[in-house]
Amino acid sequence: MPYWFDGNNLIGQSAAVARQDPKTRRSFLGLVSNYATAGGGRFTVFFDGDDPGSSIPPRGVRVRYSAPFSTDDAILRQAEGARSPSEIIVVTNDHGLAARCRHAGAKTMDWRQFTGKMAARSHARLESAPKDEKVNLDDWSRYFGLDPDTLK
């Protein structure tokens, strides 16, 4: 499932502020990367402006800069041009953009809903993981031709 993030909206910074202090962008991308590497989906973060440093994005995250358009317009153009917009989830706290994306056929959620979904997914994965099994050392020792009494 592709997730598209309204980057500047979610970090609460304009492109000008983010360009002068890229730490917030990097922290946000690191957080999104953690969700991606945990098996969350295909993640693309859209930022306003252009790439200030041509930096390499973290693992599991694509980064797109919207210049010369706004991020809202870039996301909307991509959604309108997608083959299956109903498969896209746009993550934004911008109610206007969310409404426009839904009108284009995409699904939307805000940041709180997204992190809740990722937490539930992570919890379900942990619950379905096989429980540790106790190994019978005597059986394994015999299998490998060892005397179990000398291993204790």
C-alpha positions, 0 to 999 in steps of 0.5 A, spaced: 500 500 500 503 506 497 503 512 503 504 519 501 506 524 506 505 531 506 511 532 509 512 540 511 505 540 513 506 534 518 513 537 520 509 544 521 515 548 517 515 552 511 520 550 506 524 556 507 524 554 515 526 547 513 531 549 508 535 553 514 534 547 519 534 541 515 534 537 522 527 536 523 526 534 516 531 528 517 528 526 524 521 526 520 524 522 515 528 517 520 521 516 523 518 514 517 523 510 515 522 506 521 515 505 519 517 503 512 522 498 514 518 495 519 513 493 513 509 498 513 508 499 506 511 503 500 512 510 503 513 517 499 514 524 502 513 530 499 516 536 501 515 543 498 520 547 494 526 543 491 532 538 494 536 543 498 542 538 499 541 532 494 541 528 500 540 520 500 533 519 503 533 513 509 532 506 507 524 505 505 522 512 503 522 516 497 522 523 497 519 528 492 520 535 492 514 539 489 518 545 486 515 549 482 508 547 485 506 546 492 506 540 495 498 540 495 498 541 488 504 535 487 500 530 491 493 532 488 496 531 480 500 525 482 493 522 485 489 524 479 494 521 474 494 514 478 492 508 475 488 506 482 488 512 486 483 508 491 490 504 493 493 510 495 493 513 502 495 520 503 497 522 510 496 529 512 493 534 517 491 539 512 483 538 512 483 541 505 488 537 502 485 531 505 478 533 502 481 534 495 485 527 495 478 523 497 475 527 491 480 524 486 479 517 489 485 517 494 484 515 501 486 519 507 488 519 514 491 524 519 498 523 522 495 520 529 491 515 525 497 513 521 501 512 527 495 508 530 495 504 524 502 502 524 502 501 532 496 496 531 500 492 525 506 492 529 502 489 535 499 484 531 506 482 528 508 480 535 502 477 537 502 472 531 510 471 531 512 464 534 513 463 541 520 461 543 520 453 544 524 450 549 530 446 546 531 439 549 539 439 549 539 431 550 535 430 544 540 435 540 546 432 543 544 425 541 542 427 534 549 430 533 553 424 537 555 428 543 554 425 550 549 429 553 552 428 560 559 432 558 555 438 556 552 439 563 
